[in-house]
Amino acid sequence: MLGFIKKDLAMIKSNFKSLIFLVIIYLLLGLYGQMDISFILPFISVMLIMSTFNYDNYNKWDAYAATLPNGRINSVRAKYLITIIIIVITTIFVILLEILFDYLMFSAFNYMMIIITTLTTCFATLLLESIMYPFIYKFGIEKARIAIFLLIFGISFLFGALSSFINLGKLINNLSFLGNWWFLITLIVILFVLYLSYKISLRIYKRKEF
């Protein structure tokens, strides 16, 4: 499986210059108050992972991986491990950037608020990618783009419709009894969803013909 991870890391490294250019644009937008810097995290993570799927599709990697011992299992497992590695690294990177930006702009920073905001974005990114991967393995990277767009649009529409009938502020206040346990509970839920996504993706990939 280490070889699968190295392959994706090599692909990510080849896109490093383009990534740095786009990150600089995001940083400038954040510097001028046009965008929250924490949104760099899902941007970087999703972009890097999608590039590895594009690479695999273009080079017919899946057909080759399927011929290797445990190739299908290791291929899926490597993608999820790479995802966790990327998100951990980018989360640390974004937290440091936000601290630096706040210090340069305001000569002070609220480290707790920065950590909470960034970790919330991190959890949302993991949830998004947990939803994305089974679609990618089922339909392929090209068709999955449409399916993912429709799914995200549907979830946004549903959330907007529910917010018209449910007082979200009151609901959040009712959850205040969780106190500082919200982080641990959210982490457990997200990891469970990620594991469930992995099992679904693996089941799809094992049955897929190349």
C-alpha positions in Angstrom: 0.0 0.0 0.0 3.0 2.3 0.6 3.6 2.3 -3.2 0.0 3.5 -3.8 0.5 6.4 -1.3 3.8 7.3 -2.9 2.2 7.4 -6.3 -0.4 9.9 -5.1 2.2 12.0 -3.3 4.3 12.1 -6.5 1.2 13.3 -8.4 0.5 16.0 -5.8 4.1 17.2 -5.9 3.9 17.6 -9.7 1.0 20.1 -9.2 2.7 21.9 -6.4 3.5 25.1 -8.4 0.0 25.5 -9.6 -1.3 24.9 -6.1 1.0 27.6 -4.6 -0.2 30.1 -7.2 -3.9 29.5 -6.4 -3.2 29.5 -2.6 -1.5 32.9 -3.0 -4.7 34.2 -4.7 -6.8 32.9 -1.8 -4.4 34.5 0.7 -4.6 37.9 -1.0 -8.4 37.6 -0.9 -8.2 36.8 2.8 -5.8 39.7 3.4 -8.2 42.2 1.9 -11.2 40.7 3.8 -12.8 39.2 0.7 -12.7 35.6 2.0 -12.1 33.7 5.2 -8.7 32.1 5.1 -10.1 28.9 6.7 -11.7 28.2 3.3 -8.3 27.5 1.9 -8.4 24.1 3.6 -11.3 22.5 1.7 -10.1 24.1 -1.5 -6.6 22.6 -1.2 -7.8 19.2 0.0 -10.5 18.7 -2.6 -8.3 20.0 -5.4 -5.4 17.7 -4.6 -7.5 14.6 -4.2 -9.5 15.3 -7.4 -6.2 15.7 -9.2 -5.1 12.2 -8.1 -8.4 10.7 -9.4 -7.9 12.6 -12.7 -4.4 11.2 -13.0 -5.6 7.6 -12.3 -8.4 8.0 -14.9 -6.1 9.5 -17.6 -3.4 6.8 -17.1 -5.8 3.9 -16.8 -4.3 3.2 -13.3 -7.3 1.3 -12.0 -7.0 -1.4 -14.6 -3.4 -1.9 -13.6 -4.1 -1.7 -9.9 -6.8 -4.4 -10.2 -4.2 -6.9 -11.4 -1.9 -6.4 -8.3 -2.3 -8.5 -5.1 -4.8 -6.7 -2.9 -4.6 -3.9 -5.5 -8.2 -2.9 -5.2 -8.1 -2.8 -1.4 -4.8 -0.9 -1.2 -5.9 1.6 -3.9 -9.0 2.6 -2.0 -7.3 2.5 1.4 -4.5 4.7 0.1 -6.9 7.3 -1.2 -8.5 7.6 2.3 -5.2 7.7 4.1 -3.9 10.4 1.7 -7.0 12.4 2.4 -6.4 12.3 6.2 -2.7 13.2 5.7 -3.6 16.1 3.5 -6.3 17.4 5.8 -4.1 17.2 8.9 -1.2 19.0 7.2 -3.5 21.7 5.6 -5.3 22.2 8.9 -2.0 23.0 10.7 -1.0 25.2 7.8 -4.2 27.2 7.9 -4.2 27.6 11.7 -0.6 29.1 11.5 -1.6 31.3 8.6 -4.7 32.7 10.4 -2.6 33.4 13.5 0.0 35.2 11.3 -2.7 37.2 9.4 -4.5 38.2 12.6 -1.2 39.3 14.2 -0.2 41.4 11.1 -3.6 43.0 10.7 -4.7 43.4 14.3 -1.5 42.9 16.3 -3.4 40.2 18.3 -5.2 37.0 17.7 -7.9 34.8 19.3 -6.2 31.4 19.0 -9.2 29.5 20.4 -11.6 31.1 17.8 -9.1 30.3 15.0 -8.8 26.7 16.1 -12.5 26.2 16.4 -13.2 27.8 13.0 -10.5 25.8 11.2 -11.5 22.5 12.9 -15.1 23.1 11.9 -14.0 23.6 8.3 -11.8 20.5 8.6 -14.8 18.4 9.8 -17.0 19.8 7.0 -14.2 19.0 4.4 -14.0 15.4 5.7 -17.8 15.1 5.5 -17.8 16.4 1.9 -15.1 14.1 0.8 -16.8 11.1 2.5 -19.8 11.8 0.3 -17.7 12.4 -2.8 -15.6 9.2 -2.9 -18.4 6.6 -3.3 -19.8 8.6 -6.2 -16.4 8.8 -7.8 -15.8 5.1 -7.5 -19.3 4.3 -8.7 -19.6 6.7 -11.7 -16.0 7.7 -12.5 -14.4 11.1 -12.0 -16.2 12.8 -14.9 -19.7 11.7 -14.2 -19.2 12.0 -10.5 -18.7 15.8 -10.8 -22.3 16.2 -11.9 -23.6 13.8 -9.3 -21.6 15.6 -6.5 -22.8 19.0 -7.7 -26.5 17.8 -7.7 -26.0 16.2 -4.2 -24.5 19.3 -2.7 -27.2 21.5 -4.3 -29.8 19.1 -3.0 -28.4 19.2 0.6 -28.1 23.0 0.5 -31.7 23.2 -0.7 -32.9 20.8 2.0 -31.0 22.7 4.7 -32.5 26.0 3.4 -36.0 24.5 3.4 -35.6 23.1 6.9 -34.3 26.4 8.3 -37.6 27.9 7.3 -39.4 25.6 9.7 -36.8 25.0 12.4 -35.3 27.7 14.6 -31.7 26.9 14.2 -30.6 29.4 16.9 -32.9 27.7 19.5 -31.7 24.3 18.4 -28.0 25.3 18.9 -28.9 26.7 22.3 -30.5 23.4 23.2 -27.3 21.6 22.3 -25.3 23.8 24.7 -25.4 21.1 27.3 -22.7 19.3 25.3 -20.2 22.0 26.4 -16.6 21.1 25.4 -17.7 17.6 24.4 -18.8 18.9 21.0 -15.4 18.4 19.5 -15.0 14.8 20.6 -18.6 13.9 19.6 -18.2 15.6 16.2 -14.8 13.9 15.6 -16.3 10.5 16.4 -19.3 11.1 14.1 -17.1 12.3 11.2 -14.7 9.4 11.6 -17.6 7.0 11.6 -19.0 8.6 8.4 -15.5 8.4 6.8 -15.2 4.7 7.7 -18.6 4.0 6.3 -17.7 5.9 3.1 -14.5 3.8 2.9 -16.5 0.5 3.2 -19.0 1.6 0.5 -16.2 2.7 -1.8 -14.3 -0.5 -1.3 -17.4 -2.6 -2.0 -18.1 -0.6 -5.2 -14.4 -0.8 -6.4 -14.1 -4.5 -5.8 -17.1 -5.2 -8.1 -16.1 -2.7 -10.8 -14.9 -3.9 -14.2 -12.0 -2.1 -15.9 
